[in-house]
Amino acid sequence: MHSSLRNLDLNLLLVFDAIHRQRSVVLAADELAMSPSACSHALTRLRQALGDELFVRYGSAMQPTLQAERMADDISAALNLLGTRLSTRGHFEPASSSETFILAVTDFTAFAILPLLLRRLEGLAPHIRVRVVYSTQQDALEELAAGRVHFSLGFTHDPQERIEALDAIDCYADDYVVLASASHPRLGDGLTLERYLAERHVVVLPWKGSTSIIDQALSAHAVRRDVAVELPSMMAAPSIVSHTDYLATLPRRAVQHFVRGENLRFFEAPFATPVCYLKAFFHPRYAAGASHRWMRERIVEVFAVEGGQVARMGN
């Protein structure tokens, strides 16, 4: 059995997995606490063992060959499964652990959770690392199932929504308000629907081809707003609004942060908006690991302390 593994140092698979995710020998070496030359030497040995280049330089990144791409998901899943089994049998010591946790986020979900979470982790686990990767798709099932990330942070507008095969931590609920420049010439102390529709708007669409939930809410009133700018990122919106007369309808927690020290103010929305729910998704395949469970407990604690709506933690 396992004849193909007899002449292969299985530590080389850790190098393969790190280079595949990082697209860089230097970054992979840093993740694995190796020197770049040792990592490069390990890649050479792996190439010889498997009879394939595996990674070729294209521009500034190491791109996988076809064979490497075919192997990547299975190797990642196998390493994560083995790691989970070993960590389940052991005991996670946060004070001394140097484990890396990988979080998939959009720019706004990073803004929403990372400062609070890292403040909590700083004293409890001074040596762990949190690596943030940007989500490339709205459905995180593939990334989580393959073990490429440990948690995926996302918003939904259905409190009961669950992604098939995934568990989730419910972090908090939020509504929407309207962000405007503090020097906007046409807005008084209140904002009517008529005035709202007369202005031009900044719309955030983080997923290609997605439809704004605010436009869906307006369609219930049989009205449409005049969109001036569409953005893939929420973080540019405050600066645009502060320098123009455009409006942006965004989650309240974000807006309350944006208006501090800026030429900005916000209004209650002049129509019923949906509630958005921040969730931290994870795959139950890896949930039994001691370190994974510890991190889930910290996420729950963060939003319990902050007064967020923490409804359930997966087993």
C-alpha positions as CSV (number, residue, x, y, z in Angstrom):
1,M,0.0,0.0,0.0
2,H,1.0,3.6,-0.6
3,S,3.9,2.6,-2.9
4,S,4.0,6.0,-4.4
5,L,4.7,7.6,-1.0
6,R,7.5,5.4,0.0
7,N,10.2,7.5,-1.6
8,L,8.6,10.8,-0.9
9,D,9.3,12.9,2.1
10,L,5.8,13.9,3.2
11,N,7.1,17.2,4.5
12,L,7.6,18.2,0.9
13,L,3.8,18.3,0.6
14,L,3.7,21.1,3.1
15,V,6.0,23.1,0.9
16,F,3.8,22.3,-2.1
17,D,0.7,23.5,-0.4
18,A,2.3,26.7,0.9
19,I,3.8,27.6,-2.5
20,H,0.4,26.9,-4.2
21,R,-1.4,29.2,-1.9
22,Q,1.2,31.9,-1.6
23,R,2.4,31.8,-5.3
24,S,5.8,32.6,-3.9
25,V,8.8,30.6,-2.6
26,V,9.8,33.5,-0.2
27,L,6.3,33.8,1.3
28,A,5.9,30.1,1.6
29,A,9.3,29.9,3.4
30,D,8.1,32.6,5.8
31,E,4.9,30.7,6.5
32,L,6.8,27.5,7.2
33,A,9.6,29.2,9.2
34,M,12.2,28.0,6.6
35,S,14.8,30.0,4.8
36,P,14.0,30.7,1.1
37,S,16.9,28.6,0.0
38,A,15.7,25.6,2.0
39,C,12.2,26.1,0.6
40,S,13.7,26.3,-3.0
41,H,15.7,23.1,-2.4
42,A,12.6,21.3,-1.1
43,L,10.7,22.4,-4.3
44,T,13.6,20.9,-6.4
45,R,13.3,17.6,-4.5
46,L,9.6,17.6,-5.0
47,R,9.9,18.3,-8.7
48,Q,12.4,15.4,-9.0
49,A,10.1,13.0,-7.1
50,L,7.0,13.8,-9.1
51,G,8.6,14.4,-12.5
52,D,7.0,17.7,-13.1
53,E,8.0,21.4,-12.8
54,L,5.0,22.0,-10.6
55,F,5.4,25.8,-10.5
56,V,6.8,28.1,-13.1
57,R,7.6,31.8,-12.7
58,Y,5.2,34.1,-14.6
59,G,5.7,37.7,-13.9
60,S,6.3,38.1,-10.2
61,A,4.4,35.0,-9.1
62,M,4.9,31.2,-9.2
63,Q,2.1,29.7,-11.2
64,P,1.1,26.0,-10.9
65,T,1.4,23.7,-13.8
66,L,-1.6,21.6,-14.9
67,Q,-0.4,18.7,-12.8
68,A,0.1,20.8,-9.8
69,E,-3.3,22.4,-10.1
70,R,-4.9,18.9,-10.4
71,M,-3.1,17.8,-7.2
72,A,-3.6,21.0,-5.1
73,D,-7.1,20.5,-3.7
74,D,-6.5,16.9,-2.7
75,I,-3.1,17.7,-1.0
76,S,-4.6,20.6,0.9
77,A,-7.6,18.6,2.1
78,A,-5.3,15.7,3.1
79,L,-3.0,18.0,5.1
80,N,-5.9,19.7,6.8
81,L,-7.6,16.4,7.7
82,L,-4.3,15.0,9.1
83,G,-3.7,18.2,11.0
84,T,-7.2,18.2,12.4
85,R,-6.9,14.6,13.6
86,L,-3.6,15.3,15.3
87,S,-4.8,18.5,16.9
88,T,-8.0,16.8,18.1
89,R,-5.9,14.3,20.0
90,G,-3.7,17.0,21.5
91,H,-4.3,20.1,23.5
92,F,-4.2,23.5,22.0
93,E,-2.0,26.0,24.0
94,P,-2.8,29.5,22.7
95,A,-0.1,31.2,24.8
96,S,2.6,29.2,23.1
97,S,1.1,28.3,19.7
98,S,2.4,29.7,16.5
99,E,-0.4,28.3,14.4
100,T,-1.7,30.2,11.4
101,F,-5.5,30.9,10.9
102,I,-6.6,31.8,7.4
103,L,-9.7,34.0,7.0
104,A,-11.4,34.7,3.7
105,V,-13.0,38.2,3.6
106,T,-14.1,41.1,1.5
107,D,-12.6,44.4,2.4
108,F,-15.6,45.3,4.5
109,T,-15.9,42.1,6.4
110,A,-12.2,42.5,7.3
111,F,-13.0,46.0,8.5
112,A,-16.0,44.7,10.5
113,I,-14.3,41.8,12.4
114,L,-10.5,42.0,12.3
115,P,-9.9,45.0,14.7
116,L,-12.2,43.4,17.3
117,L,-10.9,39.9,16.9
118,L,-7.2,40.8,16.8
119,R,-7.6,43.0,20.0
120,R,-9.0,39.9,21.7
121,L,-6.2,37.6,20.4
122,E,-3.3,39.8,21.1
123,G,-3.1,39.0,24.8
124,L,-4.3,35.5,24.7
125,A,-2.2,34.1,21.8
126,P,0.8,36.4,21.2
127,H,2.5,34.1,18.7
128,I,-0.3,32.9,16.4
129,R,-0.7,34.4,13.0
130,V,-3.8,35.5,11.2
131,R,-3.5,35.5,7.4
132,V,-6.3,37.3,5.5
133,V,-7.1,36.4,1.9
134,Y,-9.7,38.1,-0.2
135,S,-12.7,36.1,-1.2
136,T,-13.0,35.4,-4.9
137,Q,-16.5,34.1,-4.8
138,Q,-19.6,34.7,-2.7
139,D,-20.1,31.0,-2.0
140,A,-17.2,29.9,0.2
141,L,-18.0,26.2,0.2
142,E,-15.1,25.2,-2.1
143,E,-12.4,27.1,-0.3
144,L,-13.6,25.9,3.1
145,A,-14.1,22.3,2.1
146,A,-10.6,22.1,0.6
147,G,-9.1,23.6,3.7
148,R,-7.6,26.6,1.9
149,V,-9.3,28.8,4.6
150,H,-10.5,28.2,8.1
151,F,-13.3,30.8,8.2
152,S,-15.1,32.8,5.6
153,L,-16.7,36.1,6.7
154,G,-19.8,37.2,4.8
155,F,-23.0,39.1,5.0
156,T,-26.5,37.7,4.3
157,H,-29.9,39.3,4.5
158,D,-31.7,36.2,5.6
159,P,-31.1,35.4,9.3
160,Q,-32.0,31.7,8.7
161,E,-29.8,31.3,5.6
162,R,-27.2,28.6,5.7
163,I,-24.8,27.5,3.0
164,E,-25.2,23.8,2.4
165,A,-22.6,21.7,4.1
166,L,-21.3,24.6,6.2
167,D,-21.8,25.7,9.8
168,A,-21.8,29.4,10.8
169,I,-21.3,31.7,13.8
170,D,-23.8,34.5,13.8
171,C,-21.9,37.6,14.7
172,Y,-24.2,40.6,14.6
173,A,-27.2,42.2,12.8
174,D,-27.1,45.7,11.2
175,D,-29.4,48.0,9.2
176,Y,-28.7,50.6,6.6
177,V,-28.3,54.4,6.8
178,V,-27.5,57.0,4.2
179,L,-24.1,58.6,4.2
180,A,-23.7,62.1,2.9
181,S,-21.2,65.0,2.9
182,A,-21.6,67.2,5.9
183,S,-21.5,70.2,3.5
184,H,-24.2,68.8,1.2
185,P,-26.0,71.8,-0.1
186,R,-29.5,70.3,-0.5
187,L,-30.0,68.2,2.6
188,G,-31.5,69.7,5.8
189,D,-32.1,68.0,9.1
190,G,-34.0,65.1,7.5
191,L,-34.0,63.0,4.3
192,T,-37.3,62.3,2.5
193,L,-37.7,59.6,-0.2
194,E,-38.2,62.4,-2.7
195,R,-35.0,64.1,-1.9
196,Y,-33.2,60.7,-1.7
197,L,-34.3,59.9,-5.3
198,A,-33.4,63.3,-6.6
199,E,-29.7,62.9,-5.6
200,R,-27.1,60.7,-7.3
201,H,-25.7,57.6,-5.6
202,V,-22.6,55.5,-4.9
203,V,-23.4,51.8,-5.0
204,V,-21.2,49.0,-3.7
205,L,-21.3,45.7,-5.7
206,P,-18.6,43.4,-4.2
207,W,-19.5,40.5,-6.5
208,K,-19.5,40.8,-10.3
209,G,-23.0,40.8,-11.6
210,S,-24.6,41.2,-8.2
211,T,-27.7,43.3,-7.6
212,S,-27.7,45.9,-4.8
213,I,-30.0,44.9,-2.0
214,I,-31.0,48.6,-1.6
215,D,-32.1,48.7,-5.2
216,Q,-34.2,45.6,-4.5
217,A,-35.8,47.4,-1.5
218,L,-36.5,50.5,-3.7
219,S,-38.2,48.3,-6.3
220,A,-40.8,47.4,-3.7
221,H,-41.8,51.1,-3.9
222,A,-41.7,51.0,-7.7
223,V,-38.9,53.6,-7.8
224,R,-35.2,53.7,-8.8
225,R,-32.3,55.8,-7.8
226,D,-29.8,57.5,-10.1
227,V,-26.5,55.6,-9.8
228,A,-23.4,57.7,-10.4
229,V,-20.7,55.3,-9.4
230,E,-20.5,51.5,-8.9
231,L,-17.7,50.2,-6.7
232,P,-16.4,46.7,-6.0
233,S,-15.3,47.9,-2.6
234,M,-17.0,49.7,0.3
235,M,-13.9,51.3,1.6
236,A,-13.6,53.9,-1.2
237,A,-17.2,55.1,-0.8
238,P,-16.7,57.5,2.2
239,S,-14.0,59.4,0.5
240,I,-16.0,59.8,-2.7
241,V,-19.1,60.9,-0.7
242,S,-17.1,63.4,1.3
243,H,-15.8,65.1,-1.9
244,T,-19.1,65.1,-3.8
245,D,-22.8,65.5,-3.4
246,Y,-23.4,61.8,-3.9
247,L,-25.2,59.6,-1.3
248,A,-24.2,56.1,-0.3
249,T,-26.6,53.7,1.6
250,L,-24.4,51.5,3.7
251,P,-24.5,49.4,6.9
252,R,-24.9,51.5,10.1
253,R,-21.8,50.2,11.9
254,A,-19.6,51.1,9.0
255,V,-21.1,54.5,8.6
256,Q,-20.8,55.4,12.3
257,H,-17.1,54.6,12.0
258,F,-16.6,56.6,8.8
259,V,-18.2,59.8,10.0
260,R,-15.6,60.2,12.9
261,G,-13.3,63.1,12.0
262,E,-14.5,63.3,8.4
263,N,-16.6,65.7,6.5
264,L,-19.5,63.3,6.7
265,R,-22.9,62.8,8.3
266,F,-25.6,60.2,8.0
267,F,-29.4,60.1,7.8
268,E,-31.9,57.4,8.6
269,A,-33.0,55.8,5.4
270,P,-36.4,57.2,4.2
271,F,-37.7,53.8,3.3
272,A,-37.6,50.3,4.8
273,T,-34.2,48.7,4.4
274,P,-33.3,45.0,5.0
275,V,-31.2,43.9,7.9
276,C,-27.8,42.4,7.1
277,Y,-26.2,39.7,9.2
278,L,-22.5,39.1,9.5
279,K,-21.6,35.4,9.7
280,A,-18.4,33.5,10.0
281,F,-18.7,30.3,8.0
282,F,-16.7,27.2,8.6
283,H,-16.6,23.6,7.4
284,P,-17.7,20.9,10.0
285,R,-15.0,18.6,8.6
286,Y,-12.4,20.6,10.5
287,A,-14.5,21.7,13.4
288,A,-13.3,19.0,15.9
289,G,-9.8,20.4,15.9
290,A,-8.8,21.9,19.3
291,S,-7.3,25.0,17.7
292,H,-10.3,25.5,15.4
293,R,-12.8,25.3,18.3
294,W,-10.7,27.7,20.3
295,M,-10.8,30.3,17.5
296,R,-14.6,29.8,17.1
297,E,-15.0,30.5,20.8
298,R,-12.9,33.7,20.5
299,I,-15.1,34.9,17.6
300,V,-18.2,34.3,19.7
301,E,-16.7,36.1,22.7
302,V,-15.8,39.1,20.6
303,F,-19.3,39.8,19.5
304,A,-20.9,38.8,22.9
305,V,-18.7,41.5,24.5
306,E,-19.5,44.0,21.8
307,G,-23.2,43.3,22.2
308,G,-23.5,41.7,18.9
309,Q,-26.2,39.2,18.0
310,V,-24.4,35.9,18.6
311,A,-27.0,33.2,18.1
312,R,-25.2,29.9,17.5
313,M,-21.8,28.2,17.4
314,G,-21.4,25.0,15.5
315,N,-20.1,21.9,17.4
